[in-house]
Amino acid sequence: MKKVLVLGGSRYFGRGVVERLRDAGADVTVLNRGSAPAPGGVAHLIADRDDEAGLKAALGSRSFDVVLDQICYTPVQAEIARRVLRTERYVMTSTIEVYDQVRAETPITESLVSPVPVDLGAASYDYGEGKRQAETVFAAGDTPFASVRVAHVLGGEDFTGRLRHYVERLDAGDAVDIHAEPRPSTFIHAREIANFLAWATRADFTGPVNAGSHGELSVLDLAAAISTRPRFRIVERDASPFSFDRYAVLDTSRAAGLGFSFSSTTAWLGEAIEDARRA
């Protein structure tokens, strides 16, 4: 039985990953700040990952076969984790936003983002840059490392409210703000990314891998799935979430080559929309 440490894992698809690992027979420990109870049947350690001394104290002499890090956002957090955690393999949940500087017209492969300069003294990091630098820190270490670059996640328990924003406005007949020429991106259901992360945690590959359902969607496609008569307002800046001014579709052929088959957005988009209506 593998000993797995999950950093985070208290809500949304992170909780689903913990439940799947537990049900598959792994010896799971969850570590987070304790804002929500962990799923039953797993150990729960409470610590702030930004507090290196507190993290060491919470972990004690524990070691793990694999760590799944759901909540690493900066290179500083990555450096602390490298120093403190004892594991045979490290898996980081990353994001499609690491490609926010990529300009492409064909599906984006993992190789289009390489290791980047790391600035441990920055006052703050935007989301994509923080994830890029965190990946670089882990990849430079001696521990086998994999990063899962996750597409935009939709599902009924989405605490960000992004899909609900569209459902509420379009159901009310209100316009949503979009770019003049919105481009498509890649999406995935919360259930499917939980499945993929649990699979990736049990696997042994290293390096980055894209994770997303087949079937690209633009904001126009998303709105058409919600309403038969969607209304839009063209804006130059501050468009609604999921309106993108650049092509941002992921190539998931590496995941397929490793043995994972993703579903199509058509298999679950209607369900996600109805879940958002009920939220």
GUZA-752686 format. One record per residue (C-alpha): chain; residue number from 1; x negated, y negated, z negated; residue in one letter. Coordinates in pm, 1 decimal, padded with zeros to 6 digits. Each point is the difference from the previous one (the first is absolute). Example, Ala and Ser with C-alpha at 12.3 -4.5 7.8 and 13.67 -1.06 7.14 Angstrom:
<'A',1,<-01230.0,00450.0,-00780.0>,'A'>
<'A',2,<-00137.0,-00344.0,00066.0>,'S'>
***
This chain:
<'A',1,<00000.0,00000.0,00000.0>,'M'>
<'A',2,<-00146.4,-00337.5,00100.0>,'K'>
<'A',3,<-00036.8,-00270.5,-00261.6>,'K'>
<'A',4,<00129.2,-00319.8,00157.9>,'V'>
<'A',5,<-00010.9,-00354.3,-00136.2>,'L'>
<'A',6,<00246.5,-00245.3,00153.2>,'V'>
<'A',7,<-00061.0,-00369.2,-00063.1>,'L'>
<'A',8,<00342.5,-00163.1,00011.0>,'G'>
<'A',9,<00270.5,00251.1,00081.7>,'G'>
<'A',10,<00282.2,-00151.0,-00203.4>,'S'>
<'A',11,<00233.2,-00128.8,00273.6>,'R'>
<'A',12,<00111.2,00027.2,00361.7>,'Y'>
<'A',13,<-00197.0,00243.0,00214.4>,'F'>
<'A',14,<-00280.3,00023.4,-00257.4>,'G'>
<'A',15,<00239.9,00169.5,-00235.7>,'R'>
<'A',16,<00102.7,00233.2,00280.4>,'G'>
<'A',17,<-00363.0,00099.9,00054.8>,'V'>
<'A',18,<-00041.5,00086.0,-00368.7>,'V'>
<'A',19,<00313.4,00215.6,00005.6>,'E'>
<'A',20,<-00114.4,00184.5,00311.9>,'R'>
<'A',21,<-00346.4,00070.3,-00139.0>,'L'>
<'A',22,<00150.5,00120.1,-00327.6>,'R'>
<'A',23,<00249.5,00225.0,00176.2>,'D'>
<'A',24,<-00280.1,00149.0,00211.9>,'A'>
<'A',25,<-00174.0,00112.7,-00317.6>,'G'>
<'A',26,<-00262.8,-00269.4,-00047.0>,'A'>
<'A',27,<-00104.0,-00108.6,-00348.3>,'D'>
<'A',28,<00094.1,-00366.6,00037.4>,'V'>
<'A',29,<-00102.8,-00293.8,-00216.5>,'T'>
<'A',30,<00146.3,-00344.1,00068.0>,'V'>
<'A',31,<-00184.3,-00313.9,-00110.0>,'L'>
<'A',32,<00160.8,-00342.3,00005.8>,'N'>
<'A',33,<00096.0,-00287.3,-00229.8>,'R'>
<'A',34,<00307.2,00180.4,-00127.8>,'G'>
<'A',35,<00264.0,-00232.8,00140.4>,'S'>
<'A',36,<00210.9,00304.3,00091.8>,'A'>
<'A',37,<00001.5,00357.6,-00129.4>,'P'>
<'A',38,<-00181.3,00262.3,00204.2>,'A'>
<'A',39,<00193.7,00288.4,00154.5>,'P'>
<'A',40,<00053.9,00294.2,-00231.1>,'G'>
<'A',41,<-00253.8,00277.7,-00007.8>,'G'>
<'A',42,<-00310.3,-00214.0,00047.3>,'V'>
<'A',43,<-00248.6,-00157.1,-00239.6>,'A'>
<'A',44,<00019.7,-00377.8,-00035.7>,'H'>
<'A',45,<-00293.1,-00224.8,-00090.4>,'L'>
<'A',46,<00058.3,-00370.2,-00057.5>,'I'>
<'A',47,<-00274.1,-00243.6,00096.6>,'A'>
<'A',48,<-00063.0,-00311.5,00208.0>,'D'>
<'A',49,<-00227.6,00102.1,00285.7>,'R'>
<'A',50,<-00152.9,-00349.2,00002.3>,'D'>
<'A',51,<-00126.1,00053.2,-00356.9>,'D'>
<'A',52,<-00305.0,00221.5,00044.6>,'E'>
<'A',53,<-00050.6,00067.1,-00370.0>,'A'>
<'A',54,<00368.0,00080.1,-00049.8>,'G'>
<'A',55,<-00000.7,00227.6,00303.9>,'L'>
<'A',56,<-00299.0,00191.7,-00135.9>,'K'>
<'A',57,<00166.1,00035.3,-00338.5>,'A'>
<'A',58,<00325.5,00128.6,00148.8>,'A'>
<'A',59,<-00173.5,00259.1,00217.9>,'L'>
<'A',60,<-00247.1,00122.7,-00258.5>,'G'>
<'A',61,<-00192.4,00299.5,00132.9>,'S'>
<'A',62,<00263.8,00098.4,00256.8>,'R'>
<'A',63,<-00104.1,00094.0,00352.0>,'S'>
<'A',64,<00216.1,00083.3,00300.8>,'F'>
<'A',65,<-00011.9,00192.7,00324.1>,'D'>
<'A',66,<00153.1,-00293.3,00184.3>,'V'>
<'A',67,<00113.0,-00355.0,-00073.7>,'V'>
<'A',68,<00286.3,-00161.5,00192.7>,'L'>
<'A',69,<-00021.4,-00376.2,-00041.0>,'D'>
<'A',70,<00333.8,-00164.4,00075.0>,'Q'>
<'A',71,<-00084.3,-00340.3,-00144.7>,'I'>
<'A',72,<-00344.5,-00107.3,00121.6>,'C'>
<'A',73,<00022.2,-00346.6,00154.4>,'Y'>
<'A',74,<-00348.2,-00149.6,-00034.0>,'T'>
<'A',75,<-00366.7,00100.3,00024.9>,'P'>
<'A',76,<-00041.9,-00087.4,-00367.1>,'V'>
<'A',77,<00259.7,00260.4,-00094.5>,'Q'>
<'A',78,<-00175.3,00247.1,00229.7>,'A'>
<'A',79,<-00338.1,-00062.9,-00164.4>,'E'>
<'A',80,<00145.5,00056.8,-00346.4>,'I'>
<'A',81,<00163.4,00322.7,00114.7>,'A'>
<'A',82,<-00326.0,00122.6,00153.5>,'R'>
<'A',83,<-00183.8,-00059.1,-00325.2>,'R'>
<'A',84,<00257.9,00148.2,-00234.1>,'V'>
<'A',85,<00188.2,00283.7,00171.3>,'L'>
<'A',86,<-00149.5,00347.1,00024.4>,'R'>
<'A',87,<00138.4,00188.9,00298.3>,'T'>
<'A',88,<-00095.7,00228.3,00287.3>,'E'>
<'A',89,<00205.4,-00196.9,00256.3>,'R'>
<'A',90,<00161.2,-00343.3,00012.9>,'Y'>
<'A',91,<00308.0,-00090.2,00205.7>,'V'>
<'A',92,<00110.1,-00363.5,00024.5>,'M'>
<'A',93,<00339.8,-00114.2,00119.8>,'T'>
<'A',94,<-00084.4,-00277.3,00244.4>,'S'>
<'A',95,<00215.6,-00190.7,00245.5>,'T'>
<'A',96,<00076.2,-00085.9,00360.7>,'I'>
<'A',97,<-00096.5,-00354.3,-00102.0>,'E'>
<'A',98,<-00369.9,00088.6,00021.8>,'V'>
<'A',99,<00058.2,-00049.4,00373.8>,'Y'>
<'A',100,<00134.2,-00354.2,-00036.7>,'D'>
<'A',101,<-00301.1,-00141.3,00187.1>,'Q'>
<'A',102,<00021.7,00254.6,00282.9>,'V'>
<'A',103,<00140.4,-00114.6,00332.4>,'R'>
<'A',104,<00105.2,00298.0,00209.3>,'A'>
<'A',105,<00258.1,00101.2,00258.4>,'E'>
<'A',106,<-00024.8,00375.5,-00054.7>,'T'>
<'A',107,<00049.5,00199.3,-00322.4>,'P'>
<'A',108,<-00265.3,-00085.5,-00257.5>,'I'>
<'A',109,<-00252.9,00267.1,-00092.4>,'T'>
<'A',110,<-00183.6,00025.1,-00330.3>,'E'>
<'A',111,<-00332.7,-00094.4,00161.7>,'S'>
<'A',112,<00116.7,-00356.0,00067.1>,'L'>
<'A',113,<-00073.3,-00091.8,-00361.9>,'V'>
<'A',114,<-00357.4,00061.1,-00109.0>,'S'>
<'A',115,<-00167.1,-00065.0,-00337.7>,'P'>
<'A',116,<00012.4,-00370.4,-00079.1>,'V'>
<'A',117,<-00212.8,-00229.0,-00219.4>,'P'>
<'A',118,<00099.4,00030.1,-00365.1>,'V'>
<'A',119,<00038.9,-00309.1,-00217.7>,'D'>
<'A',120,<00036.4,00100.7,-00363.5>,'L'>
<'A',121,<00008.5,-00361.3,-00112.9>,'G'>
<'A',122,<00296.9,-00124.0,00199.5>,'A'>
<'A',123,<00265.4,-00185.9,-00197.2>,'A'>
<'A',124,<00271.5,00194.7,00180.6>,'S'>
<'A',125,<00054.3,00229.1,00297.7>,'Y'>
<'A',126,<00281.2,00008.7,00248.5>,'D'>
<'A',127,<00164.0,00339.0,00026.0>,'Y'>
<'A',128,<-00163.8,00130.7,00315.4>,'G'>
<'A',129,<-00347.2,-00131.6,-00081.8>,'E'>
<'A',130,<00011.8,00134.3,-00354.5>,'G'>
<'A',131,<00089.4,00344.4,00130.9>,'K'>
<'A',132,<-00272.7,-00014.0,00268.4>,'R'>
<'A',133,<-00264.1,-00086.8,-00255.9>,'Q'>
<'A',134,<00124.8,00262.7,-00245.8>,'A'>
<'A',135,<-00025.5,00265.2,00272.3>,'E'>
<'A',136,<-00356.0,-00114.2,00070.4>,'T'>
<'A',137,<-00100.2,00032.7,-00365.5>,'V'>
<'A',138,<00131.1,00355.4,-00029.9>,'F'>
<'A',139,<-00140.6,00109.2,00337.0>,'A'>
<'A',140,<-00348.3,-00112.0,-00106.8>,'A'>
<'A',141,<00005.1,00228.5,-00304.4>,'G'>
<'A',142,<-00110.0,00360.2,-00036.3>,'D'>
<'A',143,<00347.3,00141.2,-00072.9>,'T'>
<'A',144,<00188.7,00134.9,00304.5>,'P'>
<'A',145,<00253.7,-00271.0,00083.4>,'F'>
<'A',146,<00314.8,-00024.6,00211.3>,'A'>
<'A',147,<00224.6,-00300.6,00058.0>,'S'>
<'A',148,<00359.7,00028.4,00116.0>,'V'>
<'A',149,<00100.4,-00306.3,00201.0>,'R'>
<'A',150,<00373.0,-00006.7,-00057.9>,'V'>
<'A',151,<00250.4,-00150.2,00242.7>,'A'>
<'A',152,<00281.8,-00226.1,-00121.5>,'H'>
<'A',153,<00204.4,00206.6,-00244.1>,'V'>
<'A',154,<00380.6,00001.4,00000.2>,'L'>
<'A',155,<00230.0,00175.7,-00242.9>,'G'>
<'A',156,<00281.0,-00045.8,-00246.7>,'G'>
<'A',157,<-00220.3,-00068.7,-00301.7>,'E'>
<'A',158,<-00212.2,-00267.5,00170.0>,'D'>
<'A',159,<-00067.5,-00256.0,-00272.5>,'F'>
<'A',160,<-00124.8,-00258.7,00254.5>,'T'>
<'A',161,<00352.2,-00056.8,00134.1>,'G'>
<'A',162,<-00121.7,-00048.4,00356.9>,'R'>
<'A',163,<00249.4,00229.6,00170.9>,'L'>
<'A',164,<00276.6,-00116.9,-00232.4>,'R'>
<'A',165,<-00076.0,-00356.8,00116.4>,'H'>
<'A',166,<00096.4,00097.6,00354.4>,'Y'>
<'A',167,<00302.7,00202.7,-00097.6>,'V'>
<'A',168,<00145.0,-00273.2,-00220.6>,'E'>
<'A',169,<-00052.7,-00279.5,00251.9>,'R'>
<'A',170,<00116.2,00188.3,00306.5>,'L'>
<'A',171,<00301.4,00152.8,-00174.4>,'D'>
<'A',172,<00099.8,-00352.6,-00102.7>,'A'>
<'A',173,<-00038.2,-00127.9,00356.5>,'G'>
<'A',174,<-00301.4,-00213.3,-00088.6>,'D'>
<'A',175,<-00299.6,-00042.8,00228.2>,'A'>
<'A',176,<-00342.6,00139.0,-00081.1>,'V'>
<'A',177,<-00315.4,-00194.5,00079.4>,'D'>
<'A',178,<-00221.3,00164.3,00260.0>,'I'>
<'A',179,<-00292.7,-00084.2,00225.1>,'H'>
<'A',180,<00069.2,-00104.0,00357.0>,'A'>
<'A',181,<-00147.1,00326.0,00129.4>,'E'>
<'A',182,<00008.7,00250.2,-00287.3>,'P'>
<'A',183,<-00229.6,00298.9,00043.3>,'R'>
<'A',184,<00051.3,00359.9,-00115.7>,'P'>
<'A',185,<-00159.4,00174.0,-00294.6>,'S'>
<'A',186,<00003.2,00340.4,-00169.9>,'T'>
<'A',187,<00229.0,00101.4,-00286.6>,'F'>
<'A',188,<00038.1,00300.3,-00227.1>,'I'>
<'A',189,<00262.7,00116.2,-00247.8>,'H'>
<'A',190,<-00094.5,00006.3,-00369.1>,'A'>
<'A',191,<00076.8,00370.3,-00013.4>,'R'>
<'A',192,<-00232.9,00076.2,00289.7>,'E'>
<'A',193,<-00293.4,-00202.1,-00130.2>,'I'>
<'A',194,<00037.8,00174.4,-00336.2>,'A'>
<'A',195,<-00021.8,00330.6,00186.3>,'N'>
<'A',196,<-00304.3,-00115.7,00193.7>,'F'>
<'A',197,<-00187.4,-00131.1,-00303.7>,'L'>
<'A',198,<00064.7,00321.1,-00191.6>,'A'>
<'A',199,<-00128.4,00194.6,00300.5>,'W'>
<'A',200,<-00304.7,-00227.3,00033.8>,'A'>
<'A',201,<-00078.8,00040.0,-00369.5>,'T'>
<'A',202,<-00007.4,00377.8,00037.4>,'R'>
<'A',203,<-00206.7,-00013.9,00321.4>,'A'>
<'A',204,<-00375.3,-00046.7,00036.0>,'D'>
<'A',205,<-00046.1,-00245.8,00289.1>,'F'>
<'A',206,<-00189.6,-00325.8,-00043.3>,'T'>
<'A',207,<00017.2,-00340.6,00164.7>,'G'>
<'A',208,<00299.5,-00213.2,00095.4>,'P'>
<'A',209,<00322.1,00141.7,00140.2>,'V'>
<'A',210,<00307.6,-00184.8,00126.1>,'N'>
<'A',211,<00339.7,00106.3,-00133.0>,'A'>
<'A',212,<00326.9,-00093.5,00167.4>,'G'>
<'A',213,<00307.0,00141.7,00168.8>,'S'>
<'A',214,<00023.3,00027.7,00376.7>,'H'>
<'A',215,<00209.1,-00262.3,00174.7>,'G'>
<'A',216,<-00118.7,-00358.9,-00019.6>,'E'>
<'A',217,<00247.9,-00265.5,-00111.0>,'L'>
<'A',218,<00014.7,-00373.9,00049.6>,'S'>
<'A',219,<00212.9,-00231.0,-00210.5>,'V'>
<'A',220,<00246.7,00000.7,00290.8>,'L'>
<'A',221,<00027.1,00378.6,-00018.0>,'D'>
<'A',222,<00043.5,-00011.0,-00375.3>,'L'>
<'A',223,<00271.9,-00264.3,00021.7>,'A'>
<'A',224,<00182.2,00192.7,00273.5>,'A'>
<'A',225,<00007.1,00306.1,-00224.6>,'A'>
<'A',226,<00164.7,-00207.7,-00273.7>,'I'>
<'A',227,<00248.8,-00210.0,00194.6>,'S'>
<'A',228,<00173.7,00016.5,00336.5>,'T'>
<'A',229,<-00020.3,-00380.4,00026.4>,'R'>
<'A',230,<-00319.4,-00113.8,-00173.6>,'P'>
<'A',231,<-00079.5,-00370.7,-00007.3>,'R'>
<'A',232,<-00351.7,-00143.7,00011.3>,'F'>
<'A',233,<-00172.7,-00332.1,-00049.4>,'R'>
<'A',234,<-00335.8,-00053.2,00169.0>,'I'>
<'A',235,<-00268.7,-00142.3,-00228.3>,'V'>
<'A',236,<-00371.1,-00064.6,00045.2>,'E'>
<'A',237,<-00096.6,00087.3,-00356.4>,'R'>
<'A',238,<00144.8,00175.7,-00304.3>,'D'>
<'A',239,<00200.1,00251.2,00197.7>,'A'>
<'A',240,<00195.1,00272.9,-00175.6>,'S'>
<'A',241,<-00186.8,00307.5,-00120.3>,'P'>
<'A',242,<-00058.1,00251.9,00280.1>,'F'>
<'A',243,<-00004.9,-00270.7,00266.6>,'S'>
<'A',244,<-00354.3,00025.4,00134.1>,'F'>
<'A',245,<-00179.8,-00225.1,00245.9>,'D'>
<'A',246,<-00254.7,00269.8,00088.9>,'R'>
<'A',247,<00019.7,00359.3,00118.9>,'Y'>
<'A',248,<-00041.0,00219.7,-00308.7>,'A'>
<'A',249,<00079.5,00359.0,00097.3>,'V'>
<'A',250,<-00208.7,00274.8,-00159.0>,'L'>
<'A',251,<-00157.6,00291.1,00183.5>,'D'>
<'A',252,<00066.2,00303.2,-00221.5>,'T'>
<'A',253,<-00180.4,00258.4,00210.8>,'S'>
<'A',254,<-00265.7,00055.3,-00267.7>,'R'>
<'A',255,<00265.4,00106.0,-00251.3>,'A'>
<'A',256,<00146.9,00234.2,00260.6>,'A'>
<'A',257,<-00341.7,00149.4,00063.1>,'G'>
<'A',258,<-00040.3,00060.5,-00372.0>,'L'>
<'A',259,<00326.7,00192.2,-00002.4>,'G'>
<'A',260,<00276.1,-00241.6,-00105.5>,'F'>
<'A',261,<00305.5,-00061.8,00218.4>,'S'>
<'A',262,<00187.1,-00327.1,-00047.3>,'F'>
<'A',263,<00370.3,-00041.8,00069.0>,'S'>
<'A',264,<00159.1,-00260.4,00225.3>,'S'>
<'A',265,<00150.4,-00322.7,-00131.1>,'T'>
<'A',266,<00327.7,00105.4,00161.4>,'T'>
<'A',267,<00021.4,00286.5,-00250.6>,'A'>
<'A',268,<00023.1,-00225.3,-00304.7>,'W'>
<'A',269,<00053.0,-00368.5,00088.3>,'L'>
<'A',270,<00378.4,00015.3,-00032.9>,'G'>
<'A',271,<-00031.4,00161.7,-00341.3>,'E'>
<'A',272,<-00244.3,-00268.2,-00117.4>,'A'>
<'A',273,<00235.7,-00275.2,00114.2>,'I'>
<'A',274,<00295.9,00152.2,-00183.7>,'E'>
<'A',275,<-00212.8,00041.8,-00312.3>,'D'>
<'A',276,<-00090.3,-00369.5,00021.4>,'A'>
<'A',277,<00369.0,-00089.3,00026.8>,'R'>
<'A',278,<00070.9,00189.9,-00320.4>,'R'>
<'A',279,<-00297.8,-00141.8,-00189.5>,'A'>
***
